């Protein structure tokens, strides 16, 4: 199996909470970023995915859309199953091991965020936070905020797929 294929079918990466401050710069690489935070134990997150799914999928490509679960490493299987049920396994995802949400809340750049889930944050290509959605987000508002970050940029809807994080294949 090639190294690339191995990455594509790899389990969801687990990152330490200390990586939270560098996620936007690392994942965006000069592109706008949408970070959607959820957790496998979060009922509101589970309820939100069906409404948010079409928007997240349509944005991915010109915008780097990354799903970030705030779970413990032993719960990675639960998070992967949640994404499988929501039919979101084609999007890059990672588990941020954050037993204390404070470092994550500080890292996203939104002083009003206290770790409430779900939460969605839209960043421009320079990594500046342009819009926050704390709690359940209005899909149209998320789409509009992300599209505003693309004004004046030449984009092709399905080019420049993420290479930073593997998609999670939980169909096995």
C-alpha positions as CSV (number, residue, x, y, z in Angstrom):
1,X,0.0,0.0,0.0
2,X,1.4,3.4,-0.9
3,X,2.2,5.9,1.8
4,X,-0.5,8.3,0.5
5,X,-3.1,5.6,0.5
6,X,-2.1,4.6,4.0
7,X,-2.6,8.2,5.1
8,X,-6.0,8.4,3.5
9,X,-7.4,5.3,5.3
10,X,-5.6,6.1,8.6
11,X,-7.4,6.5,11.8
12,X,-8.3,10.0,12.9
13,X,-5.1,11.8,14.1
14,X,-4.9,12.5,17.8
15,X,-3.2,15.8,18.6
16,X,-2.3,17.2,22.1
17,X,-4.1,20.3,23.3
18,X,-0.7,22.1,23.1
19,X,-1.2,22.0,19.2
20,X,-4.4,24.0,19.4
21,X,-2.7,27.5,18.9
22,X,-1.1,26.4,15.6
23,X,-4.0,24.6,14.0
24,X,-5.3,27.4,11.8
25,X,-1.9,28.3,10.4
26,X,-1.0,24.7,9.9
27,X,-4.2,23.6,8.3
28,X,-4.9,26.7,6.2
29,X,-1.6,27.1,4.5
30,X,-2.8,30.4,3.0
31,X,-6.4,29.4,2.5
32,X,-9.4,30.3,4.5
33,X,-10.3,27.8,7.2
34,X,-13.5,26.6,8.8
35,X,-12.9,24.8,12.1
36,X,-16.0,22.9,13.4
37,X,-15.6,21.7,17.0
38,X,-17.7,18.8,18.2
39,X,-17.6,15.9,20.6
40,X,-18.8,12.3,20.5
41,X,-20.7,12.8,23.8
42,X,-22.4,16.1,22.6
43,X,-26.1,15.6,21.7
44,X,-26.4,19.1,20.2
45,X,-23.4,18.3,17.9
46,X,-25.1,15.1,16.7
47,X,-28.3,17.0,16.0
48,X,-26.5,19.8,14.2
49,X,-24.5,17.7,11.7
50,X,-27.4,16.9,9.3
51,X,-28.2,20.6,8.9
52,X,-24.6,21.7,8.6
53,X,-23.4,18.8,6.5
54,X,-24.3,20.2,3.0
55,X,-22.6,23.5,3.7
56,X,-19.4,21.9,5.1
57,X,-19.1,19.6,2.1
58,X,-19.8,22.4,-0.4
59,X,-17.2,24.7,1.1
60,X,-14.4,22.1,1.3
61,X,-11.9,22.7,-1.5
62,X,-11.7,26.5,-1.8
63,X,-11.9,26.7,2.0
64,X,-10.1,24.3,4.3
65,X,-12.9,22.7,6.4
66,X,-11.6,20.6,9.3
67,X,-13.7,18.8,11.9
68,X,-12.1,18.9,15.4
69,X,-13.5,16.6,18.1
70,X,-12.8,17.5,21.7
71,X,-12.6,14.0,23.1
72,X,-10.1,11.7,24.8
73,X,-7.9,9.5,22.7
74,X,-9.7,6.3,23.9
75,X,-12.9,7.8,22.4
76,X,-11.5,8.2,18.8
77,X,-13.7,5.3,17.7
78,X,-16.8,7.0,19.0
79,X,-15.9,10.2,17.1
80,X,-15.2,8.3,13.9
81,X,-18.5,6.5,14.2
82,X,-20.3,9.8,14.7
83,X,-18.7,11.2,11.5
84,X,-19.7,8.0,9.7
85,X,-23.3,8.3,10.8
86,X,-23.3,12.0,9.7
87,X,-21.7,11.0,6.4
88,X,-18.8,13.4,6.9
89,X,-15.9,11.0,6.6
90,X,-14.8,12.8,3.4
91,X,-13.7,15.8,5.4
92,X,-10.4,16.0,7.3
93,X,-10.9,15.4,11.0
94,X,-8.7,15.2,14.1
95,X,-9.2,14.5,17.7
96,X,-7.8,17.2,20.0
97,X,-7.0,15.7,23.4
98,X,-8.3,18.5,25.6
99,X,-9.4,17.4,29.0
100,X,-9.5,21.1,29.9
101,X,-11.2,23.3,27.2
102,X,-9.5,26.5,28.3
103,X,-6.4,26.2,26.1
104,X,-8.5,25.4,23.1
105,X,-10.9,28.3,23.8
106,X,-7.9,30.7,24.0
107,X,-6.3,29.3,20.8
108,X,-9.3,29.9,18.5
109,X,-9.1,33.7,19.1
110,X,-12.7,34.2,20.3
111,X,-12.8,35.6,23.8
112,X,-16.5,34.8,24.2
113,X,-16.0,31.1,23.6
114,X,-16.0,29.1,26.8
115,X,-15.8,25.7,25.2
116,X,-19.5,25.3,24.5
117,X,-20.1,22.7,21.7
118,X,-20.8,22.7,18.9
119,X,-18.8,25.7,17.8
120,X,-17.7,26.8,14.3
121,X,-15.0,29.3,13.5
122,X,-14.3,30.9,10.2
123,X,-10.8,32.3,9.5
124,X,-9.6,34.3,6.5
125,X,-6.5,33.2,4.5
126,X,-4.2,35.2,6.8
127,X,-5.6,33.2,9.8
128,X,-7.7,36.1,11.2
129,X,-10.9,35.0,12.9
130,X,-13.8,36.6,10.9
131,X,-16.9,34.9,12.4
132,X,-17.8,32.7,15.3
133,X,-20.8,30.4,15.8
134,X,-21.1,29.2,19.4
135,X,-23.7,26.6,19.8
136,X,-25.8,25.4,16.9
137,X,-24.9,27.4,13.8
138,X,-27.2,28.7,11.0
139,X,-25.8,26.8,7.9
140,X,-26.6,29.8,5.6
141,X,-24.7,32.2,7.9
142,X,-21.7,29.8,8.0
143,X,-21.7,29.6,4.2
144,X,-22.0,33.3,3.8
145,X,-19.1,34.0,6.3
146,X,-16.8,31.5,4.5
147,X,-17.7,32.8,1.1
148,X,-16.8,36.3,2.2
149,X,-13.3,35.1,2.9
150,X,-13.0,34.1,-0.8
151,X,-13.9,37.4,-2.4
152,X,-11.3,38.4,-4.9
153,X,-9.7,34.9,-4.9
154,X,-9.6,32.7,-7.9
155,X,-11.1,29.4,-6.9
156,X,-12.0,26.1,-8.4
157,X,-14.6,24.3,-6.3
158,X,-12.9,20.9,-6.2
159,X,-9.2,21.7,-6.4
160,X,-6.6,22.0,-3.7
161,X,-8.0,19.2,-1.5
162,X,-6.5,19.0,1.9
163,X,-3.2,17.1,2.2
164,X,-2.6,18.1,5.8
165,X,-5.0,15.7,7.4
166,X,-6.2,12.3,6.2
167,X,-9.9,11.7,5.7
168,X,-11.1,9.0,8.0
169,X,-12.3,5.8,6.4
170,X,-14.4,4.1,9.0
171,X,-16.2,1.8,6.5
172,X,-13.9,-1.1,7.4
